[in-house]
Amino acid sequence: MPIVNIQALIALAMFMASLFIARVVVRIREGSLPGGAVWVLYLRMLLGFLLAGSVILGLYSFAGIDIISKHL
């Protein structure tokens, strides 16, 4: 499998993880899951990094540019 396809799959996995974390943040804010403001802040920062990473990896994979093997 070409490395660009693996890069696209990693981008999809990161996007799915960000959707899951967004769901957890909403449930913490509603009160159905335990946690406080610090957890919400931490999870929102993690959500931002995951979204940024998935967008960057997705754009590079659509362009056909390999950025994973350069850093391995």
C-alpha positions as CSV (number, residue, x, y, z in Angstrom):
1,M,0.0,0.0,0.0
2,P,1.4,3.4,-0.9
3,I,2.5,5.6,2.0
4,V,0.1,8.4,0.9
5,N,-2.8,6.0,1.4
6,I,-1.6,5.2,4.8
7,Q,-1.3,8.9,5.5
8,A,-4.9,9.3,4.4
9,L,-6.1,6.5,6.7
10,I,-4.2,8.1,9.6
11,A,-6.0,11.4,8.8
12,L,-9.4,9.6,8.9
13,A,-8.5,7.9,12.2
14,M,-7.5,11.2,13.7
15,F,-10.8,12.8,12.5
16,M,-12.8,9.9,14.0
17,A,-10.9,10.3,17.3
18,S,-11.7,14.0,17.3
19,L,-15.4,13.3,16.8
20,F,-15.3,10.9,19.8
21,I,-13.5,13.5,21.9
22,A,-16.0,16.1,21.0
23,R,-18.8,13.8,22.1
24,V,-17.1,13.2,25.4
25,V,-16.7,17.0,25.9
26,V,-20.4,17.5,25.3
27,R,-21.3,14.8,27.8
28,I,-19.0,16.2,30.4
29,R,-20.5,19.6,30.0
30,E,-24.0,18.1,30.3
31,G,-23.1,16.3,33.5
32,S,-23.7,12.8,32.3
33,L,-19.9,12.0,32.6
34,P,-17.8,13.0,35.5
35,G,-15.2,15.7,35.0
36,G,-14.7,19.4,35.5
37,A,-13.5,22.5,33.8
38,V,-9.9,21.3,33.7
39,W,-10.9,18.1,31.9
40,V,-12.9,20.1,29.4
41,L,-10.0,22.4,28.7
42,Y,-7.6,19.5,28.3
43,L,-9.9,17.6,25.9
44,R,-10.6,20.7,23.9
45,M,-6.9,21.3,23.4
46,L,-6.5,17.7,22.4
47,L,-9.4,18.1,20.0
48,G,-7.7,21.1,18.4
49,F,-4.5,19.2,17.8
50,L,-6.3,16.2,16.4
51,L,-8.4,18.3,14.0
52,A,-5.3,20.3,12.9
53,G,-3.4,17.1,12.3
54,S,-6.1,15.4,10.4
55,V,-6.6,18.4,8.2
56,I,-2.9,18.7,7.4
57,L,-2.5,15.0,6.8
58,G,-5.6,14.9,4.6
59,L,-4.5,17.9,2.5
60,Y,-1.0,16.5,2.0
61,S,-2.4,13.1,1.1
62,F,-4.8,14.6,-1.5
63,A,-1.9,16.5,-3.0
64,G,0.1,13.3,-3.1
65,I,2.9,14.6,-0.8
66,D,4.5,12.1,1.6
67,I,5.3,13.8,4.9
68,I,5.3,10.7,7.1
69,S,8.4,8.9,5.8
70,K,10.5,12.1,6.0
71,H,10.1,12.1,9.8
72,L,10.5,8.4,10.4
